[in-house]
Amino acid sequence: MKLTEGEIDEVLKRTWDDQQLTRGERRALSQLVEEPAEMRLRVRRRAFEMAHAFVSAGHDVHGMSAGKAEVGKVLDWLEEVEKVLNESGGPESAHDVKASGGIRSEAHFSPRDNVVQRIAMAIDATRDSADLAVFTITDDRLSKPILRAHERGVKLRIVSDNDKANDRGSDIERFAHAGISVRIDRTPVHMHHKFAIFDGKLLLTGSYNWTRSANEENAENIVLTSDPELLRAFAVEFERCWGLGERY
């Protein structure tokens, strides 16, 4: 079944009214995506776009009356949509895998998956803390969610490469001036990491530089996972990089 973007929107809008999926809505969404993997990808992408637009703009993207709806409620809706897509996709899905022990992992690939949207949504979903070790950050579509997180009280720490910090378009100075804790490395090698830990529960890593070209011109990847052993390993590495860095 090949649906247009408008038809996908109609399906999602029916579940959006109260940011909850009824049993019937779950069944309808499941039937929509039970066959082609490409359909699951399109529905997932559109759901993330709707939720991200709501969070960043502060209002309902479809004009429905939402007032000051809690961000958490929108995120819960998104999680319910994700559950349906994962159940429909099965463990063979290339984009989402539910491993034993309830660990959830997902993979996204640029330029086809709009990776920047997924990273921005992860930042907007963060409630308490975020540690970012990123070689360079020049994409305002990611810088703005970082600044929004800081403004709502999220404890942020950013480590970046000293040679890239003053590049044209770099937002490192902007973050430091906003009051975010920023350090740059002072080692003989590049701080070439591209990973982030959100609320100590979600790891994002991969080849993806946080730049516009990474999203639109390069073949790149990100992986998000709740695997506790990987989270511990990357947390240790972040602390090592943080300890070797100096305040920007």
N, C-alpha and C positions, 0 to 999 in steps of 0.2 A: 504494500500500500504506500503510495507516494503522496505525502501531504505537503501542502504549501506552508510557508511560515505563518500565514494568517490562520490556517486551520490548526496548526500546532498551538498557536496562541489561544485559540478558542478552547481547546482541551485543557490547557493549563489555567486559563482564566476561571473555568468552572471550579477548580480546586482552590483558587486564590481568595475567594470572598472572605472567608474567616481564617485563612492560613491553616486550614486543617483538611485532611483527606478523609472523607467518609469511606465506608466499605465499598459503596458503589463507585465512587470516584477512583479508588485504588484499582478496582476491577477494570474500569474503562481505560485507565492509563496503561494498565498491564496488557490489555488486549491490543492497544494501539502499537506497542513496541515489542510484542512477543516474537516477531519474526526477524526483520532485518536489523543487523547491528548498526547500520548507518542511521536508522530511525531513532534508536536509543541515543546515539551521539547528538543528533539534531535536537531532540527534546531536552536532553541534559544541557546542551549549550544555551538553549533559549531560557530554560528555567534559571540558570545562573545569571543570565543577562537581566531577567526580570528582577531577581532578588538584589543583584548588585545595584541596579538603577534605583530601586526603592531605598536601599540603605544610603547610597551616596546623595540622593536628591531629597530624601526625607518625606516623600509623598508617594502615593500609589501611582505606578506608571500607566495604569489603565483608567484613571479618573474615578475609581471606586472610592467611596467614602472610607477613609482609614484613620483620619485624625493623626494622632501621634502613636501609631501602632508600635509596639515594642519590636526592636530589632530581633530580639530572641525568638519572637513568634514567627517572623519571616524565615529565620534560619531553621526553625523546627519544621516549617513547611518544606523548605528545600531538602532537609534531611529525609522527610517522608517521600518526596519525589525520588530522591536518590535510592531509597530502599526498594521502591517499586521497580526502578530501572535495573538495579542490581539483581533482584529476584528474577526479572524477565530475561536478563542477559545471561545468567548462569555463570559458573566459574570460568567458562572459556572466554569471557569477554576480555578483549585486549586492553580496555580502559579501566575496568574496575575488577578487583579480586577480593573476595572475602576469605581470608585464610582461617585456619583452625585457631580457636581461642578468641574469635571475634575481632581479630585484627583486620582493619580495612586499609586497602591500598588502592591507589588509582594512578594512572599514567596519562599524560597529555603530550601532544606533539605539535610544534609549530612548523609551518604556518597554518596548518589546517584546523587546529583546535582552539584558536583564540586563547592562548595560554595566559596572556596578560589579564584577561577577565577572571580566570580561575585564581591567579595569585592575588589579585585585588580583593576577591571575595574572601579568601582566607584571611587577609589582613583585616577586612571589615568585620569578620566574624570573631576576631580576637577580643577577649574580654579583660584579661589580666596582664599578660606579659608576652613580649615577642623579642627574640634574639635573632638578628639578621647578620649573616656573614656573607657579604656580596661584593664581588670584585669591583663592579661599577653600577651606579644607579642613575640613569639619565631619563627614564621614561616617566613623564608626569602622571600617567595613568596609574603608576604604582607609588609615586611620591605623594600624591594627594591622599590616598588611603593611609599611608604611613603617618602623615600629618594629622589626619582625622583621628587615628588611633591615639596619638599623643594628646590631642585635645580632649578626648574623653577619658583620659587618665590611665591608659595602658602604659605599663612600664616597658620602655623600649631601650634596647641596646643595639648599636650598629657598629660592625667592624668592616672596614673597607681597605682597599689597597692605596698606599700612599702615593704611588705614581699616577693613579687614576682620579684621586680625590679632587684635583684642581683642573681636570679636563673640562673643555667647553661642554656645557650641558649637565655637568655633574651636580647632583642635589645634596652632596655631603655638607657643604657649607650652610645651605638652607636648613638642613636638619639641625645642625649644631646651633644656629642662631635661634631656632624655635625652642631650644632647651632640651632637645633629645640628646642622650648620652651617646657620643660618637667617638670611636677610636680608629686610628689608622695604623697599619703595621709598620714596624721599623726593623724589618729583617732583610737579609740579602735576596730573598725570593719574593715573588709576587704572592699576595694574599688572593689566590685565584678561586676561592670557594664561591659557590652560589647556593647557599642553603639558609633555611630559616626554621625556627622552632616556635610554634604558637601555643601559648598557654601550657607549655610543657607536655602537650598531648598530641600534637600534630607536627610531623616533620615534612618539610618541602625541600627537595634537592634535585639536582640534575645539571644539564649542560647550559641551561638557559641563563644568559646575561639579562639583567633587568634594564633592557634598552628597547627602543622601538624596532630596530632592525632584527632583534632576536625573535620578535613576534611575527614580523611581516616578511622578512627576507631570508631568514636562516632556517635550516632544519635543526631544531632543538628539541629538548625534552625536559619535562619535570615529572617527578614522582612524589606523591603525597602518601604518607603512611602513618598509622598509629602504632606501629611495631615498637614496643617498649625497649627492646634491646638496641634497636637502631637509634631511638631517641636518646638513650643513655650515651651511646658512643658519640653521637654528634654534639650532645651537650658538653661532654668532656673536651671535644675539639674546639667548641666555641670558647670555653673558658681558657683554653690554651692560647687561642688567638687574641682574646680579650686581654689576657695577662701580658702578652708580648707587644700589644699596641700602646700608643700614647694618645692622650686626649687631643682631639682636633680643635 
